[in-house]
Amino acid sequence: MASTANPVAPRIKSGVAPLRAGEGTSFLLRRLHSLSGVVPIGAFLLEHFISNAEAFRGPLAYGKQVEFLNSLPGVFLLELFFIWIPILYHGFYGVYIWYQGDTNVGDYPWTGNWLYTSQRWTGIVALVYMVQHTYYLRFTGVHLPTHPMQSFAKVQGEFQNPWMIAFYAAGIIAASWHFSYGLWLFAAKWGITTGESARRRLGYLCLALALGLVSIGAASVYGFLRIPPQPLDSSSGSENIVMR
């Protein structure tokens, strides 16, 4: 009598699921969301970290960097089309993806699932940080484009509150991780890295990038903390600000 063998359950590998193909507009929106996180938002993030590192050199160096950035030709259009519109799209569509997604780390505690979950939540934290950071620097207090040398004192003023230091630290860590792991996801899902070995090597590089960005951010914060409080001229104007 022939015996029936028990079927063998397929072995499921841990990891990150590929970019969902979707249909029509959904596929294009997800592709654009993935791309915008690297270019131009990722490029802006790198520049922003490097520019803020000037705080480690003191108020004069930081003020001159702010002055230089605001003196670029067509700075308003550059920021509008290469920073703010991409960030708004990436942020709001990212929240939509976050809302639609499911977290299953409790049932499947794989490394890939934990990384996926961390990517979702660091994106939310980074978005909240950017909203607060932008509102404070652009729409309150001293008009920094016309008074760039007040920039150091204005940021330093926030750090008089220990909770704001913790908030900045959380924002820096979240933005660093979200971009670095997002870069790894971009390369994997767009077919740039093929094979486990290539993805593993890029993973190490992205981890080093995240740690490097956190270190630069920490140096920037320390630059504001190590300098004695600078006087802030509150009479410099409170009109809407167009700067970073």
C-alpha positions in Angstrom: 0.0 0.0 0.0 1.4 3.3 -1.0 1.9 5.7 1.9 1.3 9.4 1.6 4.2 11.5 2.8 3.5 14.5 4.9 4.0 17.7 2.9 7.1 19.7 3.9 6.3 23.3 4.8 8.2 25.7 2.7 11.2 27.4 4.4 10.5 31.2 4.6 13.6 33.3 4.7 13.9 36.3 6.9 14.5 39.7 5.4 12.8 42.7 3.9 10.1 42.2 1.3 10.7 43.7 -2.1 9.0 46.8 -3.3 5.4 46.0 -3.8 4.6 46.1 -7.5 1.2 47.6 -7.0 -0.8 48.7 -10.0 -0.7 51.8 -12.0 -0.5 55.0 -10.0 0.3 53.2 -6.7 3.4 51.7 -8.3 4.6 55.0 -9.6 4.0 56.8 -6.3 5.9 54.3 -4.4 8.8 54.5 -6.9 8.8 58.2 -6.6 8.7 58.0 -2.8 11.7 55.7 -2.8 13.7 57.9 -5.2 12.9 61.2 -3.5 14.2 59.8 -0.2 17.7 59.6 -1.8 17.5 62.4 -4.4 17.0 65.2 -3.5 16.1 64.7 0.2 19.1 62.6 1.0 21.5 65.0 -0.7 19.9 67.9 1.3 20.3 66.0 4.5 24.0 65.4 4.0 24.5 69.1 3.2 22.5 70.1 6.2 24.5 67.9 8.6 27.8 69.3 7.1 26.6 72.9 7.3 25.4 72.5 10.9 28.8 71.1 11.8 30.1 74.6 11.4 28.6 75.2 14.9 31.6 73.3 16.3 33.8 76.0 15.0 31.8 78.7 16.8 29.2 81.5 16.1 31.2 83.3 13.4 31.7 80.2 11.3 28.1 79.1 11.7 26.8 82.6 10.8 28.9 82.8 7.7 27.6 79.4 6.6 24.0 80.6 7.0 24.9 83.8 5.2 26.4 81.8 2.3 23.5 79.5 1.9 21.0 82.4 1.8 23.1 84.2 -0.8 22.9 81.4 -3.4 21.2 82.6 -6.6 17.5 81.7 -6.7 17.7 80.3 -3.2 13.9 80.5 -2.8 13.2 78.4 -6.0 16.0 76.0 -5.2 14.5 75.3 -1.7 10.9 75.2 -3.0 11.5 72.6 -5.8 14.5 70.6 -4.4 13.7 70.6 -0.7 10.2 71.6 0.4 8.1 70.0 -2.3 10.0 66.7 -2.2 10.0 66.6 1.6 6.2 67.3 1.8 5.5 64.5 -0.7 7.9 62.1 0.9 6.6 62.9 4.4 2.9 62.8 3.7 3.0 59.8 1.4 5.3 58.1 3.9 2.7 58.6 6.6 0.1 57.1 4.3 2.4 54.0 3.8 3.0 53.8 7.5 -0.8 53.9 8.2 -1.5 51.2 5.6 1.3 48.9 6.7 1.2 46.1 9.2 3.7 45.4 12.0 4.3 41.7 12.7 7.5 41.7 14.7 5.6 40.0 17.5 4.7 37.0 15.4 7.9 37.0 13.2 10.7 38.6 15.2 13.2 38.5 12.3 15.9 41.1 11.8 14.3 42.3 8.6 10.9 42.9 10.3 12.6 44.9 13.1 14.4 47.0 10.6 11.2 47.6 8.6 9.5 48.7 11.8 12.3 51.0 12.8 12.2 52.5 9.4 8.6 53.4 9.8 8.9 54.9 13.3 12.1 56.8 12.7 10.4 58.4 9.7 7.6 59.7 11.9 10.1 61.0 14.5 12.2 62.7 11.8 9.1 64.3 10.3 8.0 65.7 13.7 11.5 67.0 14.3 11.7 68.7 10.9 8.3 70.4 11.4 9.3 71.8 14.8 12.8 72.8 13.6 11.5 74.5 10.5 8.8 76.4 12.4 11.1 77.7 15.1 13.9 78.9 12.7 11.7 80.2 9.9 8.6 81.6 11.4 9.5 82.8 14.9 11.8 85.5 16.2 14.8 87.0 14.5 14.8 87.2 10.7 17.8 85.2 10.0 18.3 85.8 6.2 18.9 89.5 7.0 20.7 88.8 10.3 22.6 85.5 9.7 25.1 86.3 12.5 22.2 85.8 14.9 21.7 82.2 13.8 24.0 80.6 16.4 22.4 82.5 19.3 18.9 81.5 18.1 19.6 77.8 17.9 21.6 78.0 21.1 18.6 79.5 22.8 16.6 76.3 22.3 19.3 74.3 24.0 18.8 76.2 27.3 15.9 73.7 27.7 17.2 70.2 28.4 14.1 68.7 26.9 15.0 70.4 23.6 18.5 68.9 23.7 16.9 65.4 24.0 14.4 66.3 21.2 17.2 67.3 18.9 19.2 64.2 19.8 16.2 62.0 19.0 15.6 63.8 15.7 19.3 63.5 14.7 19.3 59.8 15.4 16.0 59.2 13.7 17.0 61.1 10.5 20.4 59.4 10.4 19.0 56.0 10.6 16.0 56.6 8.3 18.2 57.9 5.5 20.9 55.3 5.9 18.6 52.3 6.0 16.4 53.9 3.3 19.5 54.1 1.1 20.0 50.3 1.6 16.3 49.7 0.8 16.6 51.9 -2.3 19.6 49.9 -3.7 18.0 46.6 -2.9 14.5 47.3 -4.3 15.8 49.1 -7.4 18.0 46.2 -8.3 21.3 48.1 -7.7 22.5 45.5 -5.2 21.9 41.9 -6.4 22.6 39.0 -4.2 23.0 38.5 -0.5 26.7 39.3 -0.5 26.3 42.7 -2.2 23.4 43.7 0.1 25.4 42.6 3.2 28.4 44.8 2.2 26.1 47.8 1.5 24.5 47.2 4.8 27.8 47.6 6.6 28.4 50.8 4.7 25.0 52.2 5.5 25.5 51.3 9.2 28.8 53.2 9.1 27.0 56.1 7.4 24.3 56.2 10.1 26.9 56.3 12.8 28.9 58.9 11.0 25.9 61.2 10.6 25.0 60.7 14.3 28.6 61.7 15.2 28.4 64.8 13.1 25.1 65.7 14.6 26.4 65.2 18.1 29.4 67.4 17.3 27.1 70.1 16.1 25.0 70.0 19.3 28.2 70.0 21.4 29.3 73.1 19.5 26.2 75.0 20.7 26.6 73.7 24.2 30.3 74.4 24.7 30.1 78.1 23.8 28.9 80.5 26.4 25.3 81.7 25.6 25.4 84.3 22.9 23.2 87.4 23.1 20.2 87.3 20.8 19.0 90.7 19.4 15.2 90.2 19.6 14.7 93.6 17.8 16.0 92.1 14.5 12.5 91.4 13.3 10.0 88.6 13.5 8.8 88.4 9.9 8.6 85.1 8.1 12.0 83.5 7.7 13.3 81.9 4.5 16.3 79.8 5.6 17.2 76.5 7.1 
